[in-house]
């Protein structure tokens, strides 16, 4: 049963613009649902609201996993283009901070992507931890078509994810990938038939819930921090995180359950 989304910062999210938040406490899950069909266009205010909502869900102890999904045939065709002309250069230069909220969130974030997923919508999913696509999904950064480049972190995240040659192929040619290509290129973790997207998302959420929340936060934090670090600096980050977990209740529970051949009951402490 979905619960009403509560926030301690009511001003910017007094009325969510083009999306809603559903919380299922029994499944420790929150869904951020784009709901401006048919194309779920992302407006400028919506970007800042994304940031606030992710920060609030990160603080919500009832939520273990966050899912970003959309109503209708398409995830999103991207941003509201005329809105850019109303903003100052200083404002648009900061857009990546809002869209990067899923990456900063300490909890696992899953993007379930159907149909079109272009521009800022694709950039939002690239900031998530896991991407599930369908065979009909189309991913792309089309900004070159209007004399612009991606501005919310998309091209740089792709650069780290798939390498410079493939990133140039996508960005400089405004190339669209289908779901199968996204899987082959390492952008998506799975590609399923459209009618299996919800089930695949549910299965991944339930799988993630079976692990220690504390260990997952540590893993996500270490990997994000080490992504830009040299090899040995990254190993130092990993080692420090490993050392902190060594004294946790969840690690003791994990070891005991392994020795006694039973399912662990993690508490996140």
C-alpha positions, 0 to 999 in steps of 0.5 A, spaced: 500 500 500 502 506 497 503 511 503 503 519 502 510 522 501 512 526 507 517 532 507 521 536 512 522 541 506 515 543 503 516 549 499 519 547 493 515 540 493 509 543 495 506 541 488 510 536 485 511 538 477 510 532 473 512 526 477 509 523 484 512 519 490 509 512 492 512 509 498 511 502 500 513 501 507 512 494 507 517 493 501 521 498 504 521 501 497 520 508 494 518 509 487 519 516 483 514 516 478 514 520 472 507 522 470 506 527 465 504 522 459 505 521 453 512 524 453 513 525 460 517 532 459 521 534 464 521 541 466 526 546 469 522 546 476 522 538 476 529 538 476 530 541 483 524 537 486 528 531 484 534 533 488 530 535 494 526 528 494 532 524 493 535 527 499 528 526 503 528 519 501 535 518 503 533 520 510 527 516 510 528 510 515 522 506 512 526 506 505 531 501 503 531 502 495 528 507 490 526 506 483 525 511 478 520 509 473 514 512 468 507 512 466 505 510 459 509 508 453 515 512 454 520 514 460 521 521 457 523 524 451 527 529 455 527 536 457 522 542 456 527 545 451 524 553 451 525 553 458 533 553 457 532 560 454 529 563 460 535 561 465 541 564 466 548 561 464 550 561 471 543 557 473 544 552 467 551 551 469 549 548 475 543 543 472 548 537 473 547 538 481 540 536 481 540 531 476 546 527 480 542 526 486 541 519 485 548 518 485 549 522 491 543 518 495 546 513 499 541 508 498 541 503 491 537 507 486 534 503 480 531 506 473 526 502 470 526 505 462 521 503 457 520 507 450 524 513 449 529 516 454 532 522 451 536 528 454 536 530 461 531 523 462 537 519 460 542 523 464 538 522 470 538 514 469 545 514 468 546 517 475 542 511 478 545 505 480 542 500 476 538 501 469 533 495 466 531 497 459 526 493 454 527 491 447 523 497 445 527 502 449 531 508 446 536 511 449 540 518 447 543 525 448 540 529 442 543 535 444 547 536 438 540 537 434 539 543 437 546 546 437 548 544 444 551 539 448 549 535 454 549 539 460 547 535 466 552 530 467 550 525 461 556 525 457 561 525 462 558 519 466 558 515 459 565 517 458 567 513 464 562 508 463 563 506 456 569 509 454 571 515 449 570 512 442 563 510 444 561 516 448 563 520 442 559 516 437 553 517 442 554 525 443 557 527 437 552 524 432 546 524 437 546 517 436 540 513 439 541 506 442 536 500 443 535 496 449 539 490 447 545 495 445 545 498 452 546 492 455 551 490 450 555 496 451 554 496 459 549 501 460 544 497 462 544 491 467 538 487 463 534 488 457 527 484 458 520 484 454 516 490 455 511 486 459 516 484 464 519 490 466 515 491 472 517 484 474 524 485 473 524 491 477 520 488 483 525 482 482 531 486 483 528 490 488 527 484 492 534 481 491 537 488 493 533 488 500 536 481 502 543 484 503 545 489 509 543 496 508 549 498 511 554 494 507 550 497 500 551 504 503 559 502 504 559 499 497 556 505 493 560 510 497 566 507 496 565 505 488 563 512 487 569 515 491 574 511 487 571 512 480 575 518 479 581 516 483 588 512 481 588 505 482 592 505 489 588 511 492 581 507 490 584 501 494 585 505 500 578 508 499 576 500 499 580 498 505 577 504 509 570 502 508 572 495 509 575 496 516 569 500 518 564 494 516 569 490 520 566 492 527 558 492 524 553 488 527 551 486 520 558 483 519 557 479 525 551 476 523 553 475 516 559 471 519 554 467 524 549 465 518 554 463 514 557 458 519 551 456 521 548 455 514 542 459 515 539 466 512 542 472 515 537 477 518 541 484 517 539 490 521 543 495 518 547 497 524 
